[in-house]
């Protein structure tokens, strides 16, 4: 098995329940809540946090609050100590020259804890709102390919010219350089052929939406086959929502209670019909995002550990987890599951209470 690491999603959009809410009720989408939750996760031994890159709240309603990923990560850097700050960045939305400078500075502020999740995107409304073109599906992956190439050149300290289809860089340079070498970790995901080809060629970690083990095996196999063409190390990470109770039946009852408690979901406009992300996310039944409960981490502590180990045997190193309610359930996870997980040396197995 590969080493197992634990991470969380930052609640930049509120809770991880997929339902529309009045803006005033989305109390988790504040910096104060995010900071306390991420600091608490760090104290329990979680090693990474992913900050979603959204300019509109796709879960609670477009008028609901949502934190901007880069500003939030910059504010978190001085008040955290060890947790990796994975900042998502939409490649067709943000210019790579600016992203390179922001990322390098954030890596210095955090003393080498910055990482980036390059996102090709699926929601055209955010682009329409700001008059930014939203290319068709495969073109967005071509843009991501150029972005990754440009970021690597900036972060390796090259003075370079780049003349691509989408970006032109003249005598590009950024200083200071990132602390991480040769560059901050690049996370990337997707399920289309274009996405898998790019991930295998250029990413450091393939990050995918939670799904049943049988489907995860198929996806990981596709990526590994493609990756063999490049003879480079590629790690895997997966998102998942966790419900832990004393018994499997009690966990299933809690899942049903959560499903029944859901209100109306936000009806999104300008969603790319070719984006596989939205299709696979539908497996979550509104409980968690990016696959949510589809990975099956619902049950007793022993059941959840057994299932996580099965994913780990297939190559999943990093588990980016979601909980509800966040503080109560992440504490339960730390006390009942973490002590029996085969986690890496950087993890704590005897966490303290809140």
C-alpha positions as CSV (number, residue, x, y, z in Angstrom):
1,X,0.0,0.0,0.0
2,X,1.0,3.6,-0.5
3,X,1.3,5.9,2.5
4,X,-2.1,7.2,3.6
5,X,-2.7,10.9,4.3
6,X,-5.8,12.7,5.5
7,X,-7.1,16.1,4.4
8,X,-10.3,18.1,4.5
9,X,-12.3,20.5,2.3
10,X,-12.5,24.1,3.5
11,X,-16.2,25.1,3.9
12,X,-15.7,28.2,1.8
13,X,-19.3,27.9,0.6
14,X,-20.9,26.7,3.8
15,X,-21.9,23.3,4.9
16,X,-21.4,20.2,2.7
17,X,-25.1,19.6,2.3
18,X,-26.3,20.4,-1.2
19,X,-29.3,22.6,-0.6
20,X,-30.2,26.2,-1.3
21,X,-30.2,28.4,1.8
22,X,-31.0,32.0,2.6
23,X,-27.7,34.0,2.5
24,X,-28.0,34.9,6.1
25,X,-28.2,31.3,7.2
26,X,-24.9,30.2,5.6
27,X,-23.0,30.8,8.7
28,X,-20.1,28.6,7.9
29,X,-19.0,30.6,4.9
30,X,-17.1,33.1,7.0
31,X,-13.3,33.4,7.5
32,X,-13.7,33.0,11.2
33,X,-15.5,29.7,10.9
34,X,-13.1,28.4,8.2
35,X,-10.0,29.5,10.2
36,X,-11.2,27.7,13.4
37,X,-12.2,24.6,11.6
38,X,-8.9,24.3,9.6
39,X,-6.8,25.0,12.7
40,X,-8.8,22.3,14.6
41,X,-8.2,19.8,11.7
42,X,-4.5,20.6,11.7
43,X,-4.4,20.0,15.5
44,X,-5.9,16.6,14.9
45,X,-3.3,15.6,12.4
46,X,-5.0,16.4,9.0
47,X,-2.2,17.2,6.5
48,X,-4.0,19.1,3.7
49,X,-6.9,21.4,3.1
50,X,-8.5,22.1,-0.3
51,X,-9.9,25.6,-0.9
52,X,-12.5,25.6,-3.7
53,X,-12.2,28.3,-6.4
54,X,-15.6,29.7,-7.0
55,X,-16.9,33.2,-7.6
56,X,-20.5,32.2,-7.1
57,X,-22.0,29.7,-4.6
58,X,-23.0,26.7,-6.6
59,X,-24.3,24.8,-3.5
60,X,-26.3,27.3,-1.4
61,X,-27.5,29.7,-4.2
62,X,-25.7,32.3,-6.3
63,X,-26.6,35.1,-3.8
64,X,-25.2,33.1,-0.8
65,X,-21.7,34.0,0.5
66,X,-18.6,32.3,-0.6
67,X,-15.0,32.9,0.3
68,X,-12.4,33.7,-2.4
69,X,-9.8,30.9,-2.3
70,X,-6.6,32.8,-2.8
71,X,-7.3,35.6,-0.3
72,X,-8.5,33.0,2.3
73,X,-5.4,30.8,1.9
74,X,-3.2,33.9,2.3
75,X,-4.9,34.7,5.5
76,X,-4.7,31.1,6.7
77,X,-1.0,30.8,6.1
78,X,0.3,32.8,9.1
79,X,-2.2,31.2,11.5
80,X,-1.5,27.6,10.6
81,X,1.7,25.6,11.0
82,X,1.8,22.4,9.1
83,X,-1.3,21.9,7.0
84,X,-0.8,22.0,3.2
85,X,-2.9,24.7,1.6
86,X,-4.2,23.4,-1.7
87,X,-5.7,26.4,-3.6
88,X,-7.9,25.6,-6.6
89,X,-7.4,27.8,-9.6
90,X,-9.7,27.9,-12.7
91,X,-7.3,27.9,-15.7
92,X,-9.6,29.7,-18.1
93,X,-10.5,32.3,-15.4
94,X,-7.1,33.4,-14.0
95,X,-4.0,34.5,-15.9
96,X,-1.1,32.1,-15.2
97,X,1.4,35.0,-14.9
98,X,-0.6,36.4,-11.9
99,X,-1.2,32.9,-10.5
100,X,2.5,32.2,-10.6
101,X,3.3,35.3,-8.6
102,X,0.6,34.7,-6.1
103,X,1.5,31.1,-5.7
104,X,5.2,31.8,-5.2
105,X,4.4,34.5,-2.6
106,X,1.9,32.2,-0.8
107,X,4.5,29.4,-0.7
108,X,6.9,31.8,1.0
109,X,4.4,33.1,3.4
110,X,3.4,29.5,4.4
111,X,7.0,28.3,4.4
112,X,6.5,25.7,1.7
113,X,2.9,24.7,2.4
114,X,1.2,26.0,-0.8
115,X,-0.1,23.6,-3.5
116,X,-2.3,24.3,-6.5
117,X,-5.3,22.4,-7.9
118,X,-5.7,23.3,-11.6
119,X,-9.4,23.3,-12.5
120,X,-10.5,23.3,-16.1
121,X,-14.1,24.3,-15.0
122,X,-17.7,23.3,-15.7
123,X,-19.8,26.3,-14.8
124,X,-20.1,29.0,-17.5
125,X,-22.2,31.4,-15.5
126,X,-19.2,32.6,-13.5
127,X,-17.4,33.5,-16.7
128,X,-20.5,35.1,-18.2
129,X,-20.9,37.3,-15.1
130,X,-17.5,38.8,-15.6
131,X,-17.3,38.7,-19.4
132,X,-14.6,36.1,-19.5
133,X,-14.9,33.6,-22.4
134,X,-15.8,30.0,-21.4
135,X,-14.4,27.8,-24.2
136,X,-15.9,24.4,-25.0
137,X,-14.9,21.3,-23.0
138,X,-11.7,20.1,-24.7
139,X,-10.4,23.6,-25.3
140,X,-10.5,24.2,-21.5
141,X,-8.1,21.3,-21.1
142,X,-5.8,22.7,-23.7
143,X,-5.8,26.0,-21.7
144,X,-5.0,24.0,-18.5
145,X,-2.1,22.4,-20.3
146,X,-0.6,25.8,-21.2
147,X,-1.2,27.0,-17.7
148,X,0.7,24.1,-16.1
149,X,3.6,24.5,-18.5
150,X,3.8,28.3,-17.8
151,X,3.6,27.9,-14.0
152,X,6.4,25.3,-14.0
153,X,8.6,27.7,-16.1
154,X,7.9,30.6,-13.7
155,X,8.4,28.5,-10.6
156,X,11.7,26.9,-11.8
157,X,13.1,30.4,-12.1
158,X,13.5,30.5,-15.8
159,X,13.4,33.8,-17.8
160,X,11.3,32.6,-20.7
161,X,9.1,33.5,-23.6
162,X,6.0,31.5,-24.3
163,X,3.9,31.8,-27.4
164,X,0.9,29.5,-27.1
165,X,-2.6,29.4,-28.5
166,X,-4.1,31.0,-25.4
167,X,-1.2,32.8,-23.6
168,X,1.8,34.8,-24.6
169,X,4.6,35.5,-22.1
170,X,7.5,37.8,-22.9
171,X,10.6,37.6,-20.7
172,X,8.5,36.0,-18.0
173,X,10.0,35.9,-14.5
174,X,8.8,35.8,-10.9
175,X,10.7,36.5,-7.7
176,X,10.8,35.3,-5.0
177,X,10.6,31.7,-6.2
178,X,8.5,29.2,-4.3
179,X,10.1,27.3,-1.4
180,X,9.0,23.9,-2.8
181,X,11.2,22.5,-5.5
182,X,11.0,22.1,-8.4
183,X,7.6,23.7,-7.9
184,X,4.6,23.5,-5.6
185,X,2.6,20.3,-5.9
186,X,0.2,20.4,-8.8
187,X,-3.1,18.6,-8.3
188,X,-5.4,17.9,-11.3
189,X,-8.5,15.9,-12.0
190,X,-11.1,15.0,-14.6
191,X,-12.5,11.9,-16.2
192,X,-12.5,12.7,-19.9
193,X,-9.7,11.4,-22.2
194,X,-8.4,15.0,-22.4
195,X,-8.2,15.3,-18.6
196,X,-6.6,11.9,-18.1
197,X,-4.0,12.6,-20.8
198,X,-3.0,15.9,-19.2
199,X,-3.0,14.6,-15.7
200,X,-0.7,11.7,-16.6
201,X,1.6,14.0,-18.5
202,X,1.8,17.1,-16.3
203,X,0.3,16.7,-12.8
204,X,1.8,15.5,-9.6
205,X,-1.4,14.3,-8.0
206,X,-4.5,13.0,-9.8
207,X,-7.4,14.2,-7.6
208,X,-10.8,12.6,-8.4
209,X,-14.4,12.7,-7.1
210,X,-15.5,10.0,-4.7
211,X,-17.1,6.9,-6.2
212,X,-17.7,3.2,-5.5
213,X,-14.5,1.2,-5.3
214,X,-15.2,-0.7,-8.6
215,X,-15.5,2.6,-10.5
216,X,-12.4,4.0,-8.7
217,X,-10.4,1.0,-9.9
218,X,-11.4,1.6,-13.5
219,X,-10.5,5.3,-13.4
220,X,-7.2,4.7,-11.6
221,X,-6.3,2.0,-14.1
222,X,-7.0,4.4,-17.0
223,X,-4.8,7.0,-15.5
224,X,-2.0,4.6,-14.7
225,X,-2.0,3.2,-18.2
226,X,-1.7,6.7,-19.6
227,X,0.9,7.7,-17.1
228,X,3.1,4.7,-18.1
229,X,3.8,6.6,-21.3
230,X,5.6,9.3,-19.4
231,X,7.5,7.2,-16.8
232,X,6.8,9.8,-14.1
233,X,5.6,9.4,-10.5
234,X,1.9,10.3,-10.1
235,X,0.0,10.1,-6.9
236,X,-3.7,9.8,-6.3
237,X,-6.2,11.6,-4.1
238,X,-10.0,11.2,-3.6
239,X,-12.8,13.3,-2.1
240,X,-15.4,11.7,0.2
241,X,-18.0,12.5,2.8
242,X,-17.9,10.5,6.0
243,X,-20.7,9.3,8.3
244,X,-19.4,7.3,11.3
245,X,-21.6,5.7,13.9
246,X,-21.3,2.8,16.4
247,X,-22.9,0.4,13.9
248,X,-23.4,0.3,10.1
249,X,-27.1,0.4,10.5
250,X,-26.9,3.5,12.7
251,X,-24.7,5.2,10.1
252,X,-27.2,4.4,7.4
253,X,-30.0,5.8,9.5
254,X,-28.0,9.0,9.9
255,X,-27.5,9.1,6.1
256,X,-31.3,8.7,5.5
257,X,-32.0,11.5,8.1
258,X,-29.6,13.9,6.3
259,X,-31.2,13.1,2.9
260,X,-34.7,13.7,4.3
261,X,-33.5,17.0,5.9
262,X,-32.4,18.5,2.6
263,X,-34.2,21.4,1.1
264,X,-34.4,22.5,-2.5
265,X,-31.2,22.4,-4.5
266,X,-30.0,25.4,-6.4
267,X,-30.9,25.2,-10.1
268,X,-27.7,26.1,-11.9
269,X,-27.6,27.9,-15.2
270,X,-24.9,27.6,-17.9
271,X,-23.5,24.2,-16.7
272,X,-21.4,22.5,-19.4
273,X,-23.4,19.4,-20.4
274,X,-20.2,17.7,-21.4
275,X,-18.6,18.1,-18.0
276,X,-18.4,14.6,-16.4
277,X,-17.8,16.2,-13.0
278,X,-21.5,17.1,-12.6
279,X,-22.6,13.7,-13.7
280,X,-20.4,11.8,-11.2
281,X,-21.2,14.3,-8.4
282,X,-24.9,13.4,-8.7
283,X,-24.1,10.1,-7.0
284,X,-23.7,12.0,-3.7
285,X,-27.6,12.4,-3.3
286,X,-26.9,15.9,-2.1
287,X,-24.8,14.7,0.9
288,X,-21.3,16.1,0.3
289,X,-19.8,17.5,-2.9
290,X,-17.5,16.0,-5.5
291,X,-18.8,12.4,-5.0
292,X,-19.8,12.8,-1.4
293,X,-21.2,9.6,0.0
294,X,-20.6,7.7,-3.3
295,X,-17.3,6.4,-1.9
296,X,-19.2,4.5,0.7
297,X,-17.5,5.9,3.8
298,X,-20.7,5.4,5.8
299,X,-20.7,2.9,8.6
300,X,-18.9,1.9,11.8
301,X,-15.3,2.9,12.4
302,X,-14.2,-0.6,11.4
303,X,-16.2,-0.5,8.2
304,X,-14.9,2.9,7.2
305,X,-11.3,1.9,7.9
306,X,-11.7,-1.3,5.8
307,X,-13.1,0.7,2.9
308,X,-10.4,3.3,3.1
309,X,-7.7,0.6,3.1
310,X,-9.3,-0.9,-0.1
311,X,-9.0,2.4,-1.9
312,X,-5.5,2.8,-0.5
313,X,-4.5,-0.5,-2.0
314,X,-5.6,0.8,-5.4
315,X,-3.2,3.7,-5.0
316,X,-5.3,6.4,-3.2
317,X,-2.9,8.2,-0.9
318,X,-4.8,11.4,0.1
319,X,-8.4,11.3,1.3
320,X,-9.9,14.8,1.2
321,X,-12.9,14.5,3.6
322,X,-16.1,16.3,4.4
323,X,-18.3,16.1,7.5
324,X,-21.5,17.4,8.9
325,X,-21.8,18.9,11.4
326,X,-18.1,19.7,10.9
327,X,-16.6,20.0,14.3
328,X,-18.6,17.2,15.9
329,X,-18.0,14.7,13.1
330,X,-14.3,15.5,12.5
331,X,-13.7,15.0,16.2
332,X,-15.6,11.7,16.1
333,X,-13.4,10.7,13.1
334,X,-10.2,11.6,15.0
335,X,-11.1,9.6,18.0
336,X,-12.7,6.5,16.5
337,X,-11.1,6.1,13.1
338,X,-7.7,7.8,13.0
339,X,-6.2,5.6,15.7
340,X,-6.9,2.4,13.6
341,X,-5.9,3.8,10.2
342,X,-2.5,3.1,8.7
343,X,-1.7,6.8,8.4
344,X,1.7,8.4,7.7
345,X,4.2,9.4,10.3
346,X,3.0,13.0,10.0
347,X,-0.4,12.1,11.4
348,X,-1.4,12.1,15.1
349,X,-3.1,9.0,16.4
350,X,-4.0,10.4,19.9
351,X,-5.8,13.6,19.1
352,X,-7.0,15.9,21.9
353,X,-10.5,17.1,22.3
354,X,-11.7,20.5,21.1
